[in-house]
């Protein structure tokens, strides 16, 4: 369901593999043509994707609108990261999931040729890949923000201006890291099946048989593994701090106690968002470091489960945060169909 990855790593790791064997291994990934599934299966997959695209688009747009309309919410540095995460989910929903719906119905054929087709081939999968990195790094920034607020309450808080700079840096860093991927994307005519494909071949692009393994291992360790190790460590310290505070007698410090109670609620919301992200995207990340071709039966569900996460965050905000619930209500009341 991604841009077709020409995966010949299994044979490339064995010096006695012939060109035919490498070609056969490469073709295995490409043969997952969901356009050849039974019509009912294709329609069911497309409908399922239409549902999550709709929920994700409306939900994440609502998050951004609620924060923008409420001056107090807009001033909170933490909400800068909330908007950043919602923006990444919106990009995935509007740009990449739309292409996935076409893939469910039509198959892997790239429908636009020429210069425009090449531009779209380099843009659509790249925005998906960049947005994933943005989501991971934004979750790390959100966790670090809660860590500073809860563990070091007397220190100077992160300002809104600093949060905006961090958010912009996250997008720039994610773009820079994905340059090899963007460079490797290209449109290619498969004469054997008479179809134009959008493919990514990191090995051929860099002339190195180990390029794919090196690049995706680097991504998995530095931008997936280490951030989640850091997030887990920060969570451990935060939870320990909250437990200690709960056991203490605050006496007359009612205002400070109320502040910590609000911080705990926000932390619980962030914990739920992070847990949902890990559960939904875990199989997607694992596939990056597995060098053998992914079975066709798993490719759709691996991607679909990951994309479901984009529609979950707006619901989690509503469950854990009163301000978002009230903001959603006001937004619904101001819509043309409010009379219903």
Secondary structure as the mmCIF struct_conf table of DSSP 4:
data_model
#
loop_
_struct_conf.conf_type_id
_struct_conf.id
_struct_conf.beg_label_comp_id
_struct_conf.beg_label_asym_id
_struct_conf.beg_label_seq_id
_struct_conf.end_label_comp_id
_struct_conf.end_label_asym_id
_struct_conf.end_label_seq_id
BEND BEND1 UNK A 3 UNK A 3
STRN STRN1 UNK A 4 UNK A 5
HELX_RH_AL_P HELX_RH_AL_P1 UNK A 9 UNK A 12
TURN_TY1_P TURN_TY1_P1 UNK A 13 UNK A 13
BEND BEND2 UNK A 14 UNK A 14
TURN_TY1_P TURN_TY1_P2 UNK A 15 UNK A 16
HELX_RH_AL_P HELX_RH_AL_P2 UNK A 19 UNK A 30
TURN_TY1_P TURN_TY1_P3 UNK A 31 UNK A 31
HELX_RH_3T_P HELX_RH_3T_P1 UNK A 34 UNK A 36
BEND BEND3 UNK A 37 UNK A 37
HELX_RH_AL_P HELX_RH_AL_P3 UNK A 39 UNK A 69
HELX_RH_AL_P HELX_RH_AL_P4 UNK A 71 UNK A 75
HELX_RH_AL_P HELX_RH_AL_P5 UNK A 77 UNK A 91
HELX_RH_PI_P HELX_RH_PI_P1 UNK A 92 UNK A 97
HELX_RH_AL_P HELX_RH_AL_P6 UNK A 98 UNK A 106
BEND BEND4 UNK A 108 UNK A 108
HELX_RH_AL_P HELX_RH_AL_P7 UNK A 114 UNK A 151
BEND BEND5 UNK A 152 UNK A 152
TURN_TY1_P TURN_TY1_P4 UNK A 153 UNK A 154
BEND BEND6 UNK A 155 UNK A 155
HELX_LH_PP_P HELX_LH_PP_P1 UNK A 156 UNK A 159
HELX_RH_AL_P HELX_RH_AL_P8 UNK A 160 UNK A 177
TURN_TY1_P TURN_TY1_P5 UNK A 178 UNK A 178
HELX_RH_AL_P HELX_RH_AL_P9 UNK A 179 UNK A 184
STRN STRN2 UNK A 185 UNK A 190
TURN_TY1_P TURN_TY1_P6 UNK A 191 UNK A 194
STRN STRN3 UNK A 195 UNK A 200
HELX_RH_AL_P HELX_RH_AL_P10 UNK A 202 UNK A 206
TURN_TY1_P TURN_TY1_P7 UNK A 207 UNK A 207
TURN_TY1_P TURN_TY1_P8 UNK A 209 UNK A 210
HELX_RH_AL_P HELX_RH_AL_P11 UNK A 211 UNK A 218
HELX_RH_PI_P HELX_RH_PI_P2 UNK A 219 UNK A 225
HELX_RH_AL_P HELX_RH_AL_P12 UNK A 226 UNK A 247
BEND BEND7 UNK A 248 UNK A 248
TURN_TY1_P TURN_TY1_P9 UNK A 251 UNK A 252
HELX_RH_AL_P HELX_RH_AL_P13 UNK A 254 UNK A 289
BEND BEND8 UNK A 292 UNK A 292
HELX_LH_PP_P HELX_LH_PP_P2 UNK A 293 UNK A 295
HELX_RH_AL_P HELX_RH_AL_P14 UNK A 296 UNK A 320
HELX_RH_AL_P HELX_RH_AL_P15 UNK A 322 UNK A 333
TURN_TY1_P TURN_TY1_P10 UNK A 334 UNK A 334
BEND BEND9 UNK A 335 UNK A 335
HELX_RH_3T_P HELX_RH_3T_P2 UNK A 336 UNK A 339
#
